[in-house]
Amino acid sequence: MDLLGFRDCPMKVTALPGASKRTRNRIRENGPTFTFVKKGRPASLTGDGVLLRSKRTGWFGWLPLEEVDMVHDKDFSQQVVVEDSKR
């Protein structure tokens, strides 16, 4: 997954089939829209991960890249623009 250019972008995140219970719970409790912060290999994971911040709850943490599907949430981006223009 090429994530260059998506830093600080709203992403709709879903758990892939076979994702761990932890990943499914984090998405269910804090998602589905997160801000993508960065991709990396933290010591807490065995492979690559994505650092995300929840748009809804503020949760901030790593999820295994191999367990999630992320799509740029254009609807959320447009919603923010509309809300900002109302101010």
PDB file of N, CA, C and O in Angstrom:
ATOM      1  N   MET A   1       0.852  -1.177   0.000  1.00  0.00           N
ATOM      2  CA  MET A   1       0.000   0.000   0.000  1.00  0.00           C
ATOM      3  C   MET A   1       0.895   1.237   0.000  1.00  0.00           C
ATOM      4  O   MET A   1       1.709   1.408   0.907  1.00  0.00           O
ATOM      5  N   ASP A   2       0.754   2.093  -0.998  1.00  0.00           N
ATOM      6  CA  ASP A   2       1.524   3.317  -1.100  1.00  0.00           C
ATOM      7  C   ASP A   2       0.779   4.404  -0.341  1.00  0.00           C
ATOM      8  O   ASP A   2      -0.314   4.807  -0.740  1.00  0.00           O
ATOM      9  N   LEU A   3       1.364   4.876   0.745  1.00  0.00           N
ATOM     10  CA  LEU A   3       0.684   5.860   1.584  1.00  0.00           C
ATOM     11  C   LEU A   3       1.304   7.243   1.477  1.00  0.00           C
ATOM     12  O   LEU A   3       0.899   8.158   2.194  1.00  0.00           O
ATOM     13  N   LEU A   4       2.283   7.411   0.591  1.00  0.00           N
ATOM     14  CA  LEU A   4       2.874   8.728   0.403  1.00  0.00           C
ATOM     15  C   LEU A   4       1.796   9.705  -0.038  1.00  0.00           C
ATOM     16  O   LEU A   4       0.968   9.385  -0.890  1.00  0.00           O
ATOM     17  N   GLY A   5       1.810  10.870   0.532  1.00  0.00           N
ATOM     18  CA  GLY A   5       0.831  11.879   0.167  1.00  0.00           C
ATOM     19  C   GLY A   5      -0.454  11.811   0.961  1.00  0.00           C
ATOM     20  O   GLY A   5      -1.334  12.649   0.765  1.00  0.00           O
ATOM     21  N   PHE A   6      -0.594  10.841   1.853  1.00  0.00           N
ATOM     22  CA  PHE A   6      -1.819  10.720   2.639  1.00  0.00           C
ATOM     23  C   PHE A   6      -1.650  11.172   4.082  1.00  0.00           C
ATOM     24  O   PHE A   6      -2.585  11.041   4.872  1.00  0.00           O
ATOM     25  N   ARG A   7      -0.497  11.695   4.447  1.00  0.00           N
ATOM     26  CA  ARG A   7      -0.277  12.139   5.825  1.00  0.00           C
ATOM     27  C   ARG A   7      -1.307  13.209   6.183  1.00  0.00           C
ATOM     28  O   ARG A   7      -1.555  14.138   5.413  1.00  0.00           O
ATOM     29  N   ASP A   8      -1.892  13.061   7.350  1.00  0.00           N
ATOM     30  CA  ASP A   8      -2.923  13.963   7.875  1.00  0.00           C
ATOM     31  C   ASP A   8      -4.227  13.925   7.086  1.00  0.00           C
ATOM     32  O   ASP A   8      -5.066  14.812   7.237  1.00  0.00           O
ATOM     33  N   CYS A   9      -4.405  12.911   6.251  1.00  0.00           N
ATOM     34  CA  CYS A   9      -5.654  12.764   5.494  1.00  0.00           C
ATOM     35  C   CYS A   9      -6.627  11.869   6.260  1.00  0.00           C
ATOM     36  O   CYS A   9      -6.212  10.926   6.934  1.00  0.00           O
ATOM     37  N   PRO A  10      -7.919  12.168   6.153  1.00  0.00           N
ATOM     38  CA  PRO A  10      -8.912  11.278   6.763  1.00  0.00           C
ATOM     39  C   PRO A  10      -9.003   9.988   5.963  1.00  0.00           C
ATOM     40  O   PRO A  10      -9.106  10.007   4.736  1.00  0.00           O
ATOM     41  N   MET A  11      -8.963   8.868   6.674  1.00  0.00           N
ATOM     42  CA  MET A  11      -9.017   7.556   6.047  1.00  0.00           C
ATOM     43  C   MET A  11     -10.127   6.742   6.695  1.00  0.00           C
ATOM     44  O   MET A  11     -10.268   6.731   7.918  1.00  0.00           O
ATOM     45  N   LYS A  12     -10.909   6.067   5.874  1.00  0.00           N
ATOM     46  CA  LYS A  12     -11.905   5.127   6.395  1.00  0.00           C
ATOM     47  C   LYS A  12     -11.194   3.785   6.528  1.00  0.00           C
ATOM     48  O   LYS A  12     -10.679   3.250   5.547  1.00  0.00           O
ATOM     49  N   VAL A  13     -11.166   3.247   7.735  1.00  0.00           N
ATOM     50  CA  VAL A  13     -10.404   2.031   8.038  1.00  0.00           C
ATOM     51  C   VAL A  13     -11.366   0.898   8.366  1.00  0.00           C
ATOM     52  O   VAL A  13     -12.306   1.069   9.143  1.00  0.00           O
ATOM     53  N   THR A  14     -11.119  -0.259   7.766  1.00  0.00           N
ATOM     54  CA  THR A  14     -11.884  -1.457   8.075  1.00  0.00           C
ATOM     55  C   THR A  14     -10.909  -2.600   8.356  1.00  0.00           C
ATOM     56  O   THR A  14      -9.800  -2.632   7.822  1.00  0.00           O
ATOM     57  N   ALA A  15     -11.336  -3.528   9.193  1.00  0.00           N
ATOM     58  CA  ALA A  15     -10.519  -4.697   9.506  1.00  0.00           C
ATOM     59  C   ALA A  15     -10.668  -5.731   8.394  1.00  0.00           C
ATOM     60  O   ALA A  15     -11.775  -6.000   7.927  1.00  0.00           O
ATOM     61  N   LEU A  16      -9.558  -6.301   7.979  1.00  0.00           N
ATOM     62  CA  LEU A  16      -9.577  -7.362   6.975  1.00  0.00           C
ATOM     63  C   LEU A  16      -9.990  -8.684   7.622  1.00  0.00           C
ATOM     64  O   LEU A  16      -9.831  -8.845   8.832  1.00  0.00           O
ATOM     65  N   PRO A  17     -10.515  -9.630   6.846  1.00  0.00           N
ATOM     66  CA  PRO A  17     -10.824 -10.950   7.402  1.00  0.00           C
ATOM     67  C   PRO A  17      -9.548 -11.529   8.025  1.00  0.00           C
ATOM     68  O   PRO A  17      -8.471 -11.456   7.433  1.00  0.00           O
ATOM     69  N   GLY A  18      -9.677 -12.085   9.187  1.00  0.00           N
ATOM     70  CA  GLY A  18      -8.525 -12.663   9.878  1.00  0.00           C
ATOM     71  C   GLY A  18      -7.772 -11.669  10.750  1.00  0.00           C
ATOM     72  O   GLY A  18      -6.762 -12.027  11.356  1.00  0.00           O
ATOM     73  N   ALA A  19      -8.247 -10.416  10.827  1.00  0.00           N
ATOM     74  CA  ALA A  19      -7.605  -9.416  11.686  1.00  0.00           C
ATOM     75  C   ALA A  19      -7.741  -9.831  13.144  1.00  0.00           C
ATOM     76  O   ALA A  19      -8.689 -10.518  13.525  1.00  0.00           O
ATOM     77  N   SER A  20      -6.786  -9.405  13.944  1.00  0.00           N
ATOM     78  CA  SER A  20      -6.807  -9.751  15.368  1.00  0.00           C
ATOM     79  C   SER A  20      -7.992  -9.087  16.062  1.00  0.00           C
ATOM     80  O   SER A  20      -8.566  -8.119  15.564  1.00  0.00           O
ATOM     81  N   LYS A  21      -8.339  -9.628  17.215  1.00  0.00           N
ATOM     82  CA  LYS A  21      -9.431  -9.072  18.003  1.00  0.00           C
ATOM     83  C   LYS A  21      -9.102  -7.635  18.414  1.00  0.00           C
ATOM     84  O   LYS A  21      -9.985  -6.777  18.433  1.00  0.00           O
ATOM     85  N   ARG A  22      -7.840  -7.373  18.741  1.00  0.00           N
ATOM     86  CA  ARG A  22      -7.416  -6.021  19.129  1.00  0.00           C
ATOM     87  C   ARG A  22      -7.685  -5.020  18.005  1.00  0.00           C
ATOM     88  O   ARG A  22      -8.230  -3.943  18.248  1.00  0.00           O
ATOM     89  N   THR A  23      -7.305  -5.372  16.781  1.00  0.00           N
ATOM     90  CA  THR A  23      -7.518  -4.484  15.638  1.00  0.00           C
ATOM     91  C   THR A  23      -9.003  -4.243  15.412  1.00  0.00           C
ATOM     92  O   THR A  23      -9.427  -3.102  15.228  1.00  0.00           O
ATOM     93  N   ARG A  24      -9.789  -5.303  15.424  1.00  0.00           N
ATOM     94  CA  ARG A  24     -11.235  -5.162  15.221  1.00  0.00           C
ATOM     95  C   ARG A  24     -11.858  -4.268  16.297  1.00  0.00           C
ATOM     96  O   ARG A  24     -12.699  -3.419  16.001  1.00  0.00           O
ATOM     97  N   ASN A  25     -11.430  -4.470  17.552  1.00  0.00           N
ATOM     98  CA  ASN A  25     -11.964  -3.665  18.662  1.00  0.00           C
ATOM     99  C   ASN A  25     -11.586  -2.194  18.530  1.00  0.00           C
ATOM    100  O   ASN A  25     -12.433  -1.325  18.737  1.00  0.00           O
ATOM    101  N   ARG A  26     -10.339  -1.898  18.193  1.00  0.00           N
ATOM    102  CA  ARG A  26      -9.908  -0.496  18.065  1.00  0.00           C
ATOM    103  C   ARG A  26     -10.715   0.224  16.986  1.00  0.00           C
ATOM    104  O   ARG A  26     -11.119   1.373  17.167  1.00  0.00           O
ATOM    105  N   ILE A  27     -10.947  -0.457  15.863  1.00  0.00           N
ATOM    106  CA  ILE A  27     -11.716   0.156  14.784  1.00  0.00           C
ATOM    107  C   ILE A  27     -13.168   0.335  15.209  1.00  0.00           C
ATOM    108  O   ILE A  27     -13.768   1.380  14.959  1.00  0.00           O
ATOM    109  N   ARG A  28     -13.730  -0.682  15.850  1.00  0.00           N
ATOM    110  CA  ARG A  28     -15.134  -0.606  16.295  1.00  0.00           C
ATOM    111  C   ARG A  28     -15.305   0.494  17.351  1.00  0.00           C
ATOM    112  O   ARG A  28     -16.278   1.246  17.304  1.00  0.00           O
ATOM    113  N   GLU A  29     -14.368   0.593  18.301  1.00  0.00           N
ATOM    114  CA  GLU A  29     -14.490   1.556  19.399  1.00  0.00           C
ATOM    115  C   GLU A  29     -14.166   2.991  18.986  1.00  0.00           C
ATOM    116  O   GLU A  29     -14.686   3.934  19.583  1.00  0.00           O
ATOM    117  N   ASN A  30     -13.317   3.168  17.977  1.00  0.00           N
ATOM    118  CA  ASN A  30     -12.798   4.502  17.669  1.00  0.00           C
ATOM    119  C   ASN A  30     -13.011   4.969  16.240  1.00  0.00           C
ATOM    120  O   ASN A  30     -12.743   6.129  15.928  1.00  0.00           O
ATOM    121  N   GLY A  31     -13.481   4.105  15.377  1.00  0.00           N
ATOM    122  CA  GLY A  31     -13.568   4.438  13.959  1.00  0.00           C
ATOM    123  C   GLY A  31     -14.973   4.712  13.512  1.00  0.00           C
ATOM    124  O   GLY A  31     -15.863   4.981  14.319  1.00  0.00           O
ATOM    125  N   PRO A  32     -15.162   4.642  12.222  1.00  0.00           N
ATOM    126  CA  PRO A  32     -14.267   4.085  11.219  1.00  0.00           C
ATOM    127  C   PRO A  32     -13.314   5.107  10.588  1.00  0.00           C
ATOM    128  O   PRO A  32     -12.438   4.720   9.814  1.00  0.00           O
ATOM    129  N   THR A  33     -13.463   6.420  10.901  1.00  0.00           N
ATOM    130  CA  THR A  33     -12.608   7.419  10.262  1.00  0.00           C
ATOM    131  C   THR A  33     -11.458   7.809  11.170  1.00  0.00           C
ATOM    132  O   THR A  33     -11.653   8.197  12.322  1.00  0.00           O
ATOM    133  N   PHE A  34     -10.255   7.698  10.625  1.00  0.00           N
ATOM    134  CA  PHE A  34      -9.027   8.027  11.333  1.00  0.00           C
ATOM    135  C   PHE A  34      -8.195   8.970  10.477  1.00  0.00           C
ATOM    136  O   PHE A  34      -8.360   9.026   9.258  1.00  0.00           O
ATOM    137  N   THR A  35      -7.308   9.706  11.118  1.00  0.00           N
ATOM    138  CA  THR A  35      -6.316  10.488  10.391  1.00  0.00           C
ATOM    139  C   THR A  35      -5.060   9.637  10.294  1.00  0.00           C
ATOM    140  O   THR A  35      -4.565   9.136  11.303  1.00  0.00           O
ATOM    141  N   PHE A  36      -4.547   9.476   9.083  1.00  0.00           N
ATOM    142  CA  PHE A  36      -3.299   8.745   8.878  1.00  0.00           C
ATOM    143  C   PHE A  36      -2.140   9.633   9.311  1.00  0.00           C
ATOM    144  O   PHE A  36      -2.004  10.761   8.838  1.00  0.00           O
ATOM    145  N   VAL A  37      -1.295   9.114  10.222  1.00  0.00           N
ATOM    146  CA  VAL A  37      -0.145   9.875  10.714  1.00  0.00           C
ATOM    147  C   VAL A  37       1.120   9.422  10.005  1.00  0.00           C
ATOM    148  O   VAL A  37       1.826  10.234   9.406  1.00  0.00           O
ATOM    149  N   LYS A  38       1.413   8.109  10.070  1.00  0.00           N
ATOM    150  CA  LYS A  38       2.585   7.599   9.362  1.00  0.00           C
ATOM    151  C   LYS A  38       2.581   6.085   9.316  1.00  0.00           C
ATOM    152  O   LYS A  38       1.854   5.418  10.052  1.00  0.00           O
ATOM    153  N   LYS A  39       3.408   5.567   8.437  1.00  0.00           N
ATOM    154  CA  LYS A  39       3.631   4.123   8.319  1.00  0.00           C
ATOM    155  C   LYS A  39       5.004   3.853   8.922  1.00  0.00           C
ATOM    156  O   LYS A  39       5.929   4.647   8.756  1.00  0.00           O
ATOM    157  N   GLY A  40       5.130   2.736   9.616  1.00  0.00           N
ATOM    158  CA  GLY A  40       6.412   2.410  10.224  1.00  0.00           C
ATOM    159  C   GLY A  40       6.439   0.994  10.745  1.00  0.00           C
ATOM    160  O   GLY A  40       5.536   0.198  10.484  1.00  0.00           O
ATOM    161  N   ARG A  41       7.490   0.692  11.486  1.00  0.00           N
ATOM    162  CA  ARG A  41       7.646  -0.629  12.075  1.00  0.00           C
ATOM    163  C   ARG A  41       7.949  -0.460  13.560  1.00  0.00           C
ATOM    164  O   ARG A  41       9.106  -0.511  13.976  1.00  0.00           O
ATOM    165  N   PRO A  42       6.889  -0.256  14.365  1.00  0.00           N
ATOM    166  CA  PRO A  42       7.105  -0.075  15.802  1.00  0.00           C
ATOM    167  C   PRO A  42       7.514  -1.387  16.473  1.00  0.00           C
ATOM    168  O   PRO A  42       7.217  -2.473  15.973  1.00  0.00           O
ATOM    169  N   ALA A  43       8.186  -1.271  17.589  1.00  0.00           N
ATOM    170  CA  ALA A  43       8.638  -2.458  18.326  1.00  0.00           C
ATOM    171  C   ALA A  43       7.470  -3.304  18.812  1.00  0.00           C
ATOM    172  O   ALA A  43       7.629  -4.502  19.048  1.00  0.00           O
ATOM    173  N   SER A  44       6.297  -2.693  18.964  1.00  0.00           N
ATOM    174  CA  SER A  44       5.134  -3.422  19.480  1.00  0.00           C
ATOM    175  C   SER A  44       4.483  -4.341  18.444  1.00  0.00           C
ATOM    176  O   SER A  44       3.636  -5.162  18.795  1.00  0.00           O
ATOM    177  N   LEU A  45       4.871  -4.210  17.168  1.00  0.00           N
ATOM    178  CA  LEU A  45       4.302  -5.042  16.112  1.00  0.00           C
ATOM    179  C   LEU A  45       5.392  -5.881  15.464  1.00  0.00           C
ATOM    180  O   LEU A  45       6.567  -5.514  15.491  1.00  0.00           O
ATOM    181  N   THR A  46       4.998  -7.012  14.880  1.00  0.00           N
ATOM    182  CA  THR A  46       5.983  -7.877  14.220  1.00  0.00           C
ATOM    183  C   THR A  46       6.249  -7.463  12.781  1.00  0.00           C
ATOM    184  O   THR A  46       7.221  -7.923  12.181  1.00  0.00           O
ATOM    185  N   GLY A  47       5.416  -6.614  12.221  1.00  0.00           N
ATOM    186  CA  GLY A  47       5.600  -6.150  10.844  1.00  0.00           C
ATOM    187  C   GLY A  47       5.295  -4.669  10.744  1.00  0.00           C
ATOM    188  O   GLY A  47       5.300  -3.946  11.740  1.00  0.00           O
ATOM    189  N   ASP A  48       5.028  -4.229   9.512  1.00  0.00           N
ATOM    190  CA  ASP A  48       4.697  -2.822   9.296  1.00  0.00           C
ATOM    191  C   ASP A  48       3.362  -2.483   9.938  1.00  0.00           C
ATOM    192  O   ASP A  48       2.462  -3.317  10.037  1.00  0.00           O
ATOM    193  N   GLY A  49       3.263  -1.240  10.368  1.00  0.00           N
ATOM    194  CA  GLY A  49       2.028  -0.767  10.962  1.00  0.00           C
ATOM    195  C   GLY A  49       1.702   0.628  10.487  1.00  0.00           C
ATOM    196  O   GLY A  49       2.507   1.281   9.823  1.00  0.00           O
ATOM    197  N   VAL A  50       0.515   1.075  10.835  1.00  0.00           N
ATOM    198  CA  VAL A  50       0.104   2.441  10.539  1.00  0.00           C
ATOM    199  C   VAL A  50      -0.279   3.121  11.844  1.00  0.00           C
ATOM    200  O   VAL A  50      -1.009   2.566  12.665  1.00  0.00           O
ATOM    201  N   LEU A  51       0.230   4.330  12.014  1.00  0.00           N
ATOM    202  CA  LEU A  51      -0.090   5.127  13.187  1.00  0.00           C
ATOM    203  C   LEU A  51      -1.290   5.985  12.823  1.00  0.00           C
ATOM    204  O   LEU A  51      -1.247   6.760  11.868  1.00  0.00           O
ATOM    205  N   LEU A  52      -2.361   5.839  13.592  1.00  0.00           N
ATOM    206  CA  LEU A  52      -3.624   6.505  13.284  1.00  0.00           C
ATOM    207  C   LEU A  52      -4.123   7.298  14.482  1.00  0.00           C
ATOM    208  O   LEU A  52      -3.816   6.976  15.630  1.00  0.00           O
ATOM    209  N   ARG A  53      -4.905   8.350  14.194  1.00  0.00           N
ATOM    210  CA  ARG A  53      -5.598   9.100  15.243  1.00  0.00           C
ATOM    211  C   ARG A  53      -7.082   9.080  14.899  1.00  0.00           C
ATOM    212  O   ARG A  53      -7.474   9.388  13.773  1.00  0.00           O
ATOM    213  N   SER A  54      -7.897   8.716  15.878  1.00  0.00           N
ATOM    214  CA  SER A  54      -9.336   8.649  15.667  1.00  0.00           C
ATOM    215  C   SER A  54      -9.917  10.049  15.504  1.00  0.00           C
ATOM    216  O   SER A  54      -9.612  10.951  16.284  1.00  0.00           O
ATOM    217  N   LYS A  55     -10.761  10.225  14.479  1.00  0.00           N
ATOM    218  CA  LYS A  55     -11.439  11.496  14.283  1.00  0.00           C
ATOM    219  C   LYS A  55     -12.579  11.654  15.293  1.00  0.00           C
ATOM    220  O   LYS A  55     -12.997  12.772  15.592  1.00  0.00           O
ATOM    221  N   ARG A  56     -13.075  10.536  15.812  1.00  0.00           N
ATOM    222  CA  ARG A  56     -14.245  10.562  16.694  1.00  0.00           C
ATOM    223  C   ARG A  56     -13.870  10.648  18.169  1.00  0.00           C
ATOM    224  O   ARG A  56     -14.467  11.418  18.921  1.00  0.00           O
ATOM    225  N   THR A  57     -12.865   9.843  18.589  1.00  0.00           N
ATOM    226  CA  THR A  57     -12.557   9.762  20.024  1.00  0.00           C
ATOM    227  C   THR A  57     -11.191  10.325  20.407  1.00  0.00           C
ATOM    228  O   THR A  57     -10.923  10.539  21.589  1.00  0.00           O
ATOM    229  N   GLY A  58     -10.322  10.568  19.419  1.00  0.00           N
ATOM    230  CA  GLY A  58      -8.980  11.050  19.727  1.00  0.00           C
ATOM    231  C   GLY A  58      -7.977   9.941  20.012  1.00  0.00           C
ATOM    232  O   GLY A  58      -6.801  10.218  20.247  1.00  0.00           O
ATOM    233  N   TRP A  59      -8.431   8.672  19.992  1.00  0.00           N
ATOM    234  CA  TRP A  59      -7.494   7.556  20.207  1.00  0.00           C
ATOM    235  C   TRP A  59      -6.328   7.700  19.235  1.00  0.00           C
ATOM    236  O   TRP A  59      -6.514   8.115  18.091  1.00  0.00           O
ATOM    237  N   PHE A  60      -5.117   7.353  19.697  1.00  0.00           N
ATOM    238  CA  PHE A  60      -3.902   7.497  18.909  1.00  0.00           C
ATOM    239  C   PHE A  60      -3.089   6.236  19.105  1.00  0.00           C
ATOM    240  O   PHE A  60      -2.689   5.928  20.228  1.00  0.00           O
ATOM    241  N   GLY A  61      -2.834   5.492  18.021  1.00  0.00           N
ATOM    242  CA  GLY A  61      -2.076   4.262  18.182  1.00  0.00           C
ATOM    243  C   GLY A  61      -1.792   3.558  16.870  1.00  0.00           C
ATOM    244  O   GLY A  61      -2.216   3.982  15.795  1.00  0.00           O
ATOM    245  N   TRP A  62      -1.054   2.458  17.003  1.00  0.00           N
ATOM    246  CA  TRP A  62      -0.625   1.661  15.859  1.00  0.00           C
ATOM    247  C   TRP A  62      -1.581   0.511  15.601  1.00  0.00           C
ATOM    248  O   TRP A  62      -2.098  -0.103  16.533  1.00  0.00           O
ATOM    249  N   LEU A  63      -1.811   0.224  14.320  1.00  0.00           N
ATOM    250  CA  LEU A  63      -2.512  -0.978  13.909  1.00  0.00           C
ATOM    251  C   LEU A  63      -1.649  -1.672  12.858  1.00  0.00           C
ATOM    252  O   LEU A  63      -0.988  -1.006  12.061  1.00  0.00           O
ATOM    253  N   PRO A  64      -1.651  -3.020  12.854  1.00  0.00           N
ATOM    254  CA  PRO A  64      -0.865  -3.749  11.851  1.00  0.00           C
ATOM    255  C   PRO A  64      -1.381  -3.466  10.438  1.00  0.00           C
ATOM    256  O   PRO A  64      -2.575  -3.600  10.170  1.00  0.00           O
ATOM    257  N   LEU A  65      -0.493  -3.081   9.555  1.00  0.00           N
ATOM    258  CA  LEU A  65      -0.872  -2.755   8.179  1.00  0.00           C
ATOM    259  C   LEU A  65      -1.515  -3.941   7.471  1.00  0.00           C
ATOM    260  O   LEU A  65      -2.424  -3.768   6.659  1.00  0.00           O
ATOM    261  N   GLU A  66      -1.043  -5.144   7.781  1.00  0.00           N
ATOM    262  CA  GLU A  66      -1.562  -6.341   7.108  1.00  0.00           C
ATOM    263  C   GLU A  66      -2.978  -6.704   7.567  1.00  0.00           C
ATOM    264  O   GLU A  66      -3.602  -7.590   6.983  1.00  0.00           O
ATOM    265  N   GLU A  67      -3.495  -6.032   8.608  1.00  0.00           N
ATOM    266  CA  GLU A  67      -4.818  -6.353   9.144  1.00  0.00           C
ATOM    267  C   GLU A  67      -5.888  -5.333   8.789  1.00  0.00           C
ATOM    268  O   GLU A  67      -7.049  -5.510   9.158  1.00  0.00           O
ATOM    269  N   VAL A  68      -5.520  -4.257   8.071  1.00  0.00           N
ATOM    270  CA  VAL A  68      -6.492  -3.202   7.803  1.00  0.00           C
ATOM    271  C   VAL A  68      -6.555  -2.841   6.325  1.00  0.00           C
ATOM    272  O   VAL A  68      -5.594  -3.013   5.574  1.00  0.00           O
ATOM    273  N   ASP A  69      -7.711  -2.339   5.939  1.00  0.00           N
ATOM    274  CA  ASP A  69      -7.899  -1.761   4.620  1.00  0.00           C
ATOM    275  C   ASP A  69      -8.204  -0.288   4.857  1.00  0.00           C
ATOM    276  O   ASP A  69      -9.056   0.049   5.680  1.00  0.00           O
ATOM    277  N   MET A  70      -7.509   0.590   4.137  1.00  0.00           N
ATOM    278  CA  MET A  70      -7.701   2.023   4.325  1.00  0.00           C
ATOM    279  C   MET A  70      -8.038   2.668   2.986  1.00  0.00           C
ATOM    280  O   MET A  70      -7.398   2.404   1.968  1.00  0.00           O
ATOM    281  N   VAL A  71      -9.054   3.515   3.012  1.00  0.00           N
ATOM    282  CA  VAL A  71      -9.479   4.241   1.822  1.00  0.00           C
ATOM    283  C   VAL A  71      -9.596   5.705   2.205  1.00  0.00           C
ATOM    284  O   VAL A  71     -10.131   6.036   3.263  1.00  0.00           O
ATOM    285  N   HIS A  72      -9.094   6.582   1.342  1.00  0.00           N
ATOM    286  CA  HIS A  72      -9.208   8.016   1.609  1.00  0.00           C
ATOM    287  C   HIS A  72     -10.682   8.367   1.736  1.00  0.00           C
ATOM    288  O   HIS A  72     -11.475   8.076   0.840  1.00  0.00           O
ATOM    289  N   ASP A  73     -11.046   8.990   2.846  1.00  0.00           N
ATOM    290  CA  ASP A  73     -12.446   9.316   3.123  1.00  0.00           C
ATOM    291  C   ASP A  73     -12.764  10.697   2.552  1.00  0.00           C
ATOM    292  O   ASP A  73     -12.766  11.692   3.277  1.00  0.00           O
ATOM    293  N   LYS A  74     -13.031  10.747   1.250  1.00  0.00           N
ATOM    294  CA  LYS A  74     -13.312  12.014   0.575  1.00  0.00           C
ATOM    295  C   LYS A  74     -14.577  12.660   1.132  1.00  0.00           C
ATOM    296  O   LYS A  74     -14.654  13.886   1.210  1.00  0.00           O
ATOM    297  N   ASP A  75     -15.562  11.867   1.518  1.00  0.00           N
ATOM    298  CA  ASP A  75     -16.794  12.417   2.081  1.00  0.00           C
ATOM    299  C   ASP A  75     -16.501  13.199   3.352  1.00  0.00           C
ATOM    300  O   ASP A  75     -17.080  14.261   3.580  1.00  0.00           O
ATOM    301  N   PHE A  76     -15.597  12.670   4.186  1.00  0.00           N
ATOM    302  CA  PHE A  76     -15.253  13.365   5.421  1.00  0.00           C
ATOM    303  C   PHE A  76     -14.523  14.656   5.093  1.00  0.00           C
ATOM    304  O   PHE A  76     -14.775  15.679   5.731  1.00  0.00           O
ATOM    305  N   SER A  77     -13.617  14.636   4.107  1.00  0.00           N
ATOM    306  CA  SER A  77     -12.882  15.839   3.709  1.00  0.00           C
ATOM    307  C   SER A  77     -13.852  16.922   3.248  1.00  0.00           C
ATOM    308  O   SER A  77     -13.701  18.087   3.615  1.00  0.00           O
ATOM    309  N   GLN A  78     -14.841  16.547   2.452  1.00  0.00           N
ATOM    310  CA  GLN A  78     -15.806  17.520   1.963  1.00  0.00           C
ATOM    311  C   GLN A  78     -16.669  18.044   3.097  1.00  0.00           C
ATOM    312  O   GLN A  78     -17.028  19.222   3.105  1.00  0.00           O
ATOM    313  N   GLN A  79     -17.006  17.192   4.052  1.00  0.00           N
ATOM    314  CA  GLN A  79     -17.810  17.595   5.199  1.00  0.00           C
ATOM    315  C   GLN A  79     -17.064  18.637   6.015  1.00  0.00           C
ATOM    316  O   GLN A  79     -17.667  19.615   6.458  1.00  0.00           O
ATOM    317  N   VAL A  80     -15.760  18.448   6.225  1.00  0.00           N
ATOM    318  CA  VAL A  80     -14.952  19.396   6.992  1.00  0.00           C
ATOM    319  C   VAL A  80     -14.910  20.739   6.271  1.00  0.00           C
ATOM    320  O   VAL A  80     -15.036  21.784   6.911  1.00  0.00           O
ATOM    321  N   VAL A  81     -14.735  20.730   4.960  1.00  0.00           N
ATOM    322  CA  VAL A  81     -14.697  21.976   4.187  1.00  0.00           C
ATOM    323  C   VAL A  81     -16.016  22.721   4.333  1.00  0.00           C
ATOM    324  O   VAL A  81     -16.018  23.937   4.525  1.00  0.00           O
ATOM    325  N   VAL A  82     -17.140  22.011   4.245  1.00  0.00           N
ATOM    326  CA  VAL A  82     -18.454  22.639   4.373  1.00  0.00           C
ATOM    327  C   VAL A  82     -18.623  23.220   5.774  1.00  0.00           C
ATOM    328  O   VAL A  82     -19.095  24.347   5.921  1.00  0.00           O
ATOM    329  N   GLU A  83     -18.242  22.463   6.808  1.00  0.00           N
ATOM    330  CA  GLU A  83     -18.376  22.955   8.188  1.00  0.00           C
ATOM    331  C   GLU A  83     -17.494  24.164   8.416  1.00  0.00           C
ATOM    332  O   GLU A  83     -17.925  25.115   9.067  1.00  0.00           O
ATOM    333  N   ASP A  84     -16.265  24.159   7.901  1.00  0.00           N
ATOM    334  CA  ASP A  84     -15.359  25.285   8.069  1.00  0.00           C
ATOM    335  C   ASP A  84     -15.881  26.530   7.373  1.00  0.00           C
ATOM    336  O   ASP A  84     -15.687  27.643   7.861  1.00  0.00           O
ATOM    337  N   SER A  85     -16.545  26.350   6.227  1.00  0.00           N
ATOM    338  CA  SER A  85     -17.055  27.509   5.492  1.00  0.00           C
ATOM    339  C   SER A  85     -18.263  28.139   6.173  1.00  0.00           C
ATOM    340  O   SER A  85     -18.608  29.283   5.877  1.00  0.00           O
ATOM    341  N   LYS A  86     -18.911  27.413   7.079  1.00  0.00           N
ATOM    342  CA  LYS A  86     -20.063  27.938   7.798  1.00  0.00           C
ATOM    343  C   LYS A  86     -19.643  28.855   8.942  1.00  0.00           C
ATOM    344  O   LYS A  86     -20.472  29.589   9.480  1.00  0.00           O
ATOM    345  N   ARG A  87     -18.371  28.823   9.317  1.00  0.00           N
ATOM    346  CA  ARG A  87     -17.896  29.623  10.464  1.00  0.00           C
ATOM    347  C   ARG A  87     -17.754  31.070  10.096  1.00  0.00           C
ATOM    348  O   ARG A  87     -17.368  31.884  10.935  1.00  0.00           O
TER     349      ARG A  87
END
